[in-house]
Amino acid sequence: MAASGAGDPLDAKPGEAPFAQLIDPTREKLTPEQLHSMQRAQLAQWQKVLPRRRTQNIVTGLGIGALVLALYGYTFYSIAQERFLDELEDEAKPARARALARASGC
C-alpha cells in the first residue's frame, strides 16, 4: 500500500491516471521549486475562475438590488393606498352620520 501523500491514491485502479492529492506545505517538506510551482498553479487557477466569479457577483448584486428596489416600491405604493383609503374614510364619515341620524329620527 502507498503511504499518504506519496502521490498514488489508495484506491487507484491499474491503467488509470492518479488524481491530484491535497498537499499541506506546512506539514510536508517541499523544495522552493515545488512551492513556486504550486503558487503558479494557484495563480493560474484564480485567473481562470476570476471572470466567472466576477460575473456571478455582479448578477447576485443586481438581483439583490432589484429585490430592495421592489420592496421600497411596494412600500411606497402601500402607503399611497393607505392615504387613498383614509380619504375615502373621511368622505364616508358624514354619510354614515346622516344615515344614523335618519335611522334614529324615524
C-alpha positions in Angstrom: 0.0 0.0 0.0 1.2 3.5 -0.7 1.7 5.9 2.1 -0.4 9.0 2.4 1.0 11.9 0.3 3.1 9.6 -1.8 1.3 10.6 -5.0 -0.5 7.3 -5.6 -4.1 7.2 -4.4 -5.0 4.2 -2.3 -8.0 3.3 -4.5 -6.3 3.7 -7.9 -7.1 1.1 -10.5 -4.5 -0.2 -12.8 -4.3 1.7 -16.1 -5.9 4.9 -14.7 -4.1 8.1 -14.0 -3.9 9.1 -10.3 -5.8 12.1 -9.1 -4.2 15.1 -7.5 -3.9 15.0 -3.8 -4.1 17.9 -1.4 -0.7 18.8 -0.1 -0.2 20.8 3.1 3.0 22.8 2.6 3.4 23.4 6.3 3.5 19.6 7.1 5.4 18.3 4.2 9.0 19.3 3.3 8.8 20.9 -0.1 11.6 22.4 -2.1 11.4 26.1 -3.2 10.8 25.0 -6.8 7.8 22.9 -5.7 6.4 25.8 -3.7 6.9 28.2 -6.6 5.2 25.7 -8.9 2.3 25.4 -6.5 1.9 29.2 -6.4 2.0 29.4 -10.2 -0.7 26.7 -10.4 -2.9 28.5 -7.8 -2.4 31.8 -9.7 -3.4 30.2 -13.0 -6.5 28.7 -11.4 -7.5 32.0 -9.9 -7.1 33.8 -13.2 -9.2 31.1 -14.9 -12.0 31.3 -12.3 -12.0 35.0 -11.6 -14.0 36.2 -14.6 -16.8 33.8 -13.9 -16.8 34.6 -10.2 -16.9 38.3 -11.0 -19.9 37.8 -13.3 -21.7 35.8 -10.7 -21.0 38.5 -8.1 -22.4 41.2 -10.5 -25.5 39.1 -11.2 -26.1 38.5 -7.5 -25.6 42.2 -6.7 -28.1 43.2 -9.4 -30.6 40.6 -8.1 -30.3 41.9 -4.5 -30.6 45.5 -5.7 -33.7 44.7 -7.7 -35.2 43.0 -4.7 -34.5 46.0 -2.5 -35.9 48.4 -5.0 -39.0 46.2 -5.4 -39.6 46.2 -1.6 -39.2 50.0 -1.4 -41.5 50.5 -4.4 -44.1 48.2 -2.8 -43.8 50.1 0.5 -44.4 53.4 -1.2 -47.3 52.0 -3.1 -48.9 50.6 0.0 -48.5 53.9 1.8 -50.2 55.7 -1.1 -53.0 53.3 -1.0 -53.5 53.9 2.8 -53.8 57.6 2.2 -56.3 56.9 -0.5 -58.3 54.7 1.8 -58.1 57.4 4.6 -59.5 60.0 2.2 -62.4 57.6 1.4 -62.9 57.0 5.1 -63.1 60.8 5.7 -65.6 61.2 3.0 -67.7 58.3 4.3 -68.0 59.6 7.9 -70.6 62.4 7.1 -72.6 59.9 5.0 -72.6 57.5 8.0 -73.6 60.2 10.3 -76.5 61.2 8.0 -77.6 57.5 7.8 -77.5 57.2 11.6 -79.5 60.4 12.0 -82.2 59.2 9.6 -82.3 55.8 11.3 -82.7 57.3 14.8 -85.1 60.0 13.6 -87.6 57.7 12.0 
